[in-house]
């Protein structure tokens, strides 16, 4: 499991990409977070565009949770990843 993101600068957008695979080749769904708050519902796309407009921010914490799409419980997940990112100004 991994989490990649574009270079961060303000103001601007950041492309966040979750890297995950299921050992049983079951389709994976994703949920993206910013500062530990959900930014998306469970989605099939492993990419998320984050818009940052607050020029006073110098760090953010991005994260994602993943699970296979057979898991229907909203709060359960199979794996997660968080990264704290410094923002260039």
N, C-alpha and C positions, 0 to 999 in steps of 0.2 A: 504494500500500500504506500502510496506517495501522494504528495500534493505539490504542484508546481504553480508558479504565478509569474506574470510579466513584471518588469521593473516598475516600481511604484514612484510616482511623482504627482505633485498636486498643482492644480486640480487635474483630475483625469480618470481614466477607466483602467481597470486591471482585469485581465483574463485569468481566472483560476481554473486549473485542470486537475481533476482527481484521477489518480492512476491506481486501478485496482482490477483484480480478476478473481473469479470464483473457481476454486479447484475442481468443481463439478460441472463447469461450463454453463452454469445457470445465469440468466440475465441479471445484471446488477442495477440497482437504482441508487440515487445519490441525494443527499440533503446537505446544502451549504450553509455555513455559519459565519458571522462577523462578530467578533468580540463575544463569543459564546451565545449569541442570539440567532435563531434561524432566519436565514435570508430567503430560503426557498422551501416549498413543500418537497416531498419525495418526487424526484424527476428522473427520467431515463437518460438525459444528456449528462456527460461527465464534465461539462464546462459551464462556467458561470461568469458573467460579466458584472464586476463590482464597480460602481460609480462613487468616487471619493471627491466631495466638494468642499469639505471642511479643511481650510488651510492651516488650522492650528493643531492638527493631529501629527504626531511624529512616529507613532507605532500603532499597528493594528494586529489583531489576532484573527487569522482566517482558519477555517476548519471545514471538514466534511465528515459525514457519516455514510457508510455504505451497508447495504444488505441485499440479499437476493430477492427478486420480485415475488417469490412464493411466500415470503414473510409478510403477513397482512397487519401485524400489530404496529400501529403508528409510532410507538415509543421505542421499539426494539431496533437494534442494529447489530451488524456482525463485526464491524471494525470502524475505527475513526482515526483521524489525523488532524493535528493542530500545528500551526506555525505562527510565530510572532515575527512580523515583518517591519523593518524600519522603512520610513518613507523619506525619499529625497525631496527637497524643496527647491 
